[in-house]
Amino acid sequence: LQLDALRAAGVEQIYEEKASGASVERRYVLKKVLAEIQPGQTLVVYKIDRIARSLPDLLKILSQLADKGATIKSLTEPLDTTSSMGMFVIQILGAVAELERAIIRERSIAGQIAARARGAVPGRRRVLSPDEEAALFADYANGLYTFSTLGQKYGVSSSAAKRSVYRLTRGQDYISRNKV
């Protein structure tokens, strides 16, 4: 939908980023766009929350664009960074996007707490039995296999193989904290 809308609007160069909008620092494509944008160019986005999910990040991006002499346009929202009223509207929309993200997070956490209270175990079901995990770990410890080849050998993804090894070497707390 977003790509179709950008093409229909005549956007000449489209950049796609798979990373979350949560942090500008981890969004390498956005960093590249902001570094390459030229004076007089317009950064076109489908929706303002596609570029930033927090008001501080949005303001930082807007500042970088202004410093470069560039503007931003949203295809789904009436935004105009050339006027003070337009900047105000963008800041309000940025704050709303941040609030929406916080509400979704709160609901998700409340749902997890309620599920635990009902006895549910959060997270994915393990694809390997404890015996299979022990065998996988023994193969890993021999140093002859990568996570990818372990995954192939045991019929699981390389991520599942990595989680199995990390669970045994670093404990369940590591998995929960780092979501490997």
C-alpha positions in Angstrom: 0.0 0.0 0.0 2.7 2.4 1.0 4.9 1.7 -2.0 1.9 2.0 -4.4 1.0 5.3 -2.9 4.5 6.7 -3.2 4.8 5.5 -6.8 1.4 7.1 -7.6 2.6 10.3 -6.1 5.5 10.4 -8.5 8.2 9.8 -6.0 11.4 9.3 -8.0 13.5 7.4 -5.6 12.0 5.1 -2.9 14.0 3.9 0.0 12.8 0.9 2.1 13.8 0.1 5.6 12.9 -3.1 7.4 14.0 -1.8 10.9 11.5 -0.5 13.4 10.7 3.1 13.6 11.5 3.1 17.3 15.0 4.5 17.1 16.6 6.7 14.5 20.1 5.4 15.5 19.3 1.9 14.3 17.7 3.0 11.0 20.6 3.0 8.6 18.5 3.7 5.4 17.0 6.8 7.1 20.4 8.0 8.1 21.5 7.6 4.5 18.5 9.5 3.2 19.1 12.3 5.7 22.8 12.5 4.8 22.1 12.5 1.0 19.1 14.8 0.8 19.8 18.1 -1.0 18.5 21.6 -0.6 15.2 22.1 -2.2 14.3 18.3 -2.1 11.3 17.0 -0.4 11.3 13.8 1.7 8.0 12.1 1.0 6.6 9.7 3.5 3.3 7.7 3.4 2.5 8.7 7.0 4.5 10.7 9.6 4.6 7.7 12.0 6.5 5.8 9.3 9.5 8.0 9.8 9.5 8.6 13.6 7.6 7.1 16.5 8.7 9.5 19.2 8.4 13.3 19.2 12.1 13.8 20.0 13.1 11.7 17.0 10.7 13.5 14.8 12.0 16.9 15.9 15.5 15.7 15.3 14.7 14.6 11.8 12.8 17.8 11.0 15.8 19.8 12.3 18.2 17.9 10.1 15.9 18.4 7.1 15.6 22.2 7.8 19.4 22.4 8.2 19.8 20.9 4.7 17.2 23.2 3.2 14.9 20.2 2.6 11.2 19.7 3.4 9.0 16.7 4.3 5.6 15.8 2.9 3.2 13.1 4.1 0.9 11.5 1.5 -1.9 10.8 4.1 -1.7 14.0 6.3 -1.8 17.6 5.4 1.7 18.6 6.4 3.7 21.7 5.4 7.0 22.3 7.0 7.4 25.7 5.4 5.0 27.4 7.9 4.9 27.7 11.6 1.3 26.2 11.7 2.5 23.3 9.5 5.4 22.6 12.0 2.9 22.7 14.9 0.6 20.2 13.2 3.6 17.9 12.5 4.6 18.1 16.2 1.1 17.3 17.3 1.0 14.3 15.0 4.4 13.1 16.2 3.1 13.3 19.8 0.0 11.4 18.9 2.1 8.7 17.2 4.3 8.4 20.4 1.1 8.2 22.6 -0.3 5.5 20.3 2.9 3.5 20.6 2.9 3.7 24.4 -0.7 2.7 24.6 -0.1 -0.4 22.4 2.9 -1.3 24.6 0.8 -0.9 27.8 -1.9 -3.1 26.4 0.6 -5.8 25.3 2.2 -5.9 28.7 -1.2 -6.0 30.5 -2.2 -8.9 28.2 1.0 -10.8 29.0 0.4 -10.3 32.8 -3.2 -11.5 32.4 -2.1 -14.5 30.4 0.5 -15.4 33.0 -2.1 -15.1 35.8 -4.2 -17.6 33.9 -1.2 -20.0 33.8 -0.1 -19.4 30.2 3.6 -19.5 29.4 4.6 -16.6 27.3 6.7 -16.9 24.2 7.0 -19.5 21.5 6.7 -23.2 22.1 10.1 -24.8 21.9 10.6 -26.7 18.7 13.2 -29.0 20.2 12.8 -31.3 23.2 15.3 -31.0 26.0 17.1 -34.1 24.7 17.3 -32.6 21.2 18.6 -29.4 22.6 21.3 -31.3 24.5 22.3 -33.1 21.4 22.4 -29.8 19.4 24.5 -28.2 22.1 26.9 -31.1 22.0 27.3 -30.7 18.2 27.8 -26.9 18.7 30.4 -27.5 21.4 32.4 -29.6 19.0 32.9 -26.5 16.9 32.1 -28.3 13.7 28.7 -26.6 13.0 27.4 -23.1 12.5 24.0 -22.2 13.7 22.7 -22.5 10.2 24.0 -26.0 9.7 22.8 -27.0 13.2 19.3 -25.7 12.2 19.4 -27.8 9.0 20.6 -30.9 10.9 17.8 -30.6 13.5 15.1 -29.3 11.1 14.8 -25.9 12.7 15.7 -22.3 11.9 19.2 -21.0 12.6 17.6 -18.7 15.1 16.0 -21.6 17.0 19.4 -23.4 17.1 21.0 -20.2 18.4 18.3 -19.8 21.1 18.8 -23.4 22.2 22.6 -22.9 22.6 22.2 -19.5 24.3 19.5 -21.0 26.6 22.0 -23.6 27.8 25.1 -21.3 27.9 23.6 -18.0 29.1 20.3 -19.0 30.8 16.7 -18.3 30.1 17.1 -14.7 31.5 19.4 -13.9 28.6 16.8 -15.0 26.1 14.1 -13.0 27.7 16.3 -9.8 28.0 17.7 -9.9 24.5 15.0 -11.7 22.5 17.6 -13.7 20.5 
